[in-house]
Amino acid sequence: MTSAERKVLSGSSLRMDPGLRIAGMTGPKRQSPVDPKAPTRFGSRPMSAQDLEAFRTELRSWLAANLTDDLRMERVAELPEEERIRRLRQWQATLAAARWVGITWPVDYGGRGASIQEQIAYVEEMTRAEAPQVVGSLGIGIAGPPLLAFGNEEQKQRFARRILSADDLWCFGFSEPGAGSDLASLRTTAILEGDHFVVNGQKVWTTLAHHADWCMLLCRTDPEAKRRNGISCLLVDMKSPGITVRPLRQIGGQAEFNEIFFENVSVPRDNLLGELNNGWSIATAALQNERGILYVVEMQILLARARDALMKLAKERGAVANPVTRQALADIYLGVETFRHTCQRTLDKLLRMGMPGPEASIIKLHWTELTQAMPRIGMSILGADGLLYDTPEPRSERANPEQWVQNGYLQSPAASIASGTSEIMRGIIAMQVLGLPRGT
């Protein structure tokens, strides 16, 4: 089983779903069908089958010439962490030089202005080629869109191309110990003093902060304002004096999350993104733009591979003779196929309407259930052998590849929380898909 497939089972490869809602954020509006002659919201008209095939051919040819075996997902995952990050930065720079990263971005800022159809084809081809995940995906997916939408021209020129080339890696100072799902209650402060802000506070669950060069930070700039009012977004250099990053070790031994402490950190006023006290709009845009629903293209492929690995394990250990296990495996097989068809329907709606609807929450919920069910069945197949687990060293993601079931089992509970809790997903489905009344 590849590292990417293990990440599917553990939940760590999930791309944020548009169904994610933070308290106070509204759901997606119903869209009218797209005029086939009109530009899409990504700046490109729908493509002909011939043009789309030419796009695929160009990408396949480029990958054949540039993606060496030592850069495949599985090989890169085996490298020590610092070396892995260095190699992935180099790979992303190669992608950026050929405009094969951030392809939806405007041409003027290093992208291709790609259509939705091209995005789908891009994810399919990159996944099937076993290209490594882009190390700067957080910057491209979350930081980039609001930077291009809210930033001034100087900020765009300063940051955009460095995000695409992985010269700058980004993290996001959103969640706090007392402000997770209820992000509007954040307490980190940024007091304006002349030409700079003075930042104090704490952030938590910050992915890859230990490698990040910059942080998109939400903080309270008006202490008298309530809730979402008085929140601003600052672009913070992670090398600034007064910043401390501490790892949060997970149950499986990995430590990709961190907590960040800000103690009298000076941030230039020029690093304010958008208007003062208008950070909530930027947060909404950031969370709704992270590669959107297109993560499901990759997930379909990786879930099917993970399912096949589970079936192989069951056959090797003779577990298929057990009727209970056999039925559980049948449920998984059909579940992955159902997931694939649901994804295809949603992608079809994306192509026709220009934006997914709240039905995307069904995909997130179903993905969670499959992600948790597969390692649970795997553990039942392993029996007592499932108790064996070599805990990775701190700051290493190099779990024993032979123990992918155990690692997936330990990390799978997080899938119920990542990118929107299952309870929130069920609420969105109930109200926005089924039309049920809001509970009292």
Secondary structure, DSSP 8 states (H G I E B T S, - for coil): --HHHHHHHHTTT----TT---TT-----------TTS--TTS-----HHHHHHHHHHHHHHHHHH--GGGSHHHHHTS-HHHHHHHHHHHHHHHHHTT-SSTTS-GGGTS----HHHHHHHHHHHHHTT----TTHHIIIIIHHHHHHHS-HHHHHHHHHHHHTTSS-EEEE--BTTBSS-GGG---EEEEETTEEEEEEEE-S-TTTTT-SEEEEEEES-TTS-TTTTEEEEEEETTSTTEEEEEE--TTS---EEEEEEEEEEEEGGGEESSTT-HHHHHHHHHHHSSGGGHHHHHHHHHHHHHHHHHHHHHHTTGGGSHHHHHHHHHHHHHHHHHHHHHHHHHHHHHHHSS--TTHHHHHHHHHHHHHHHHHHHHHHHGGGGG------TT-----GGGHHHHHHHHGGGGGTTTS-HHHHHHHIIIIIS------
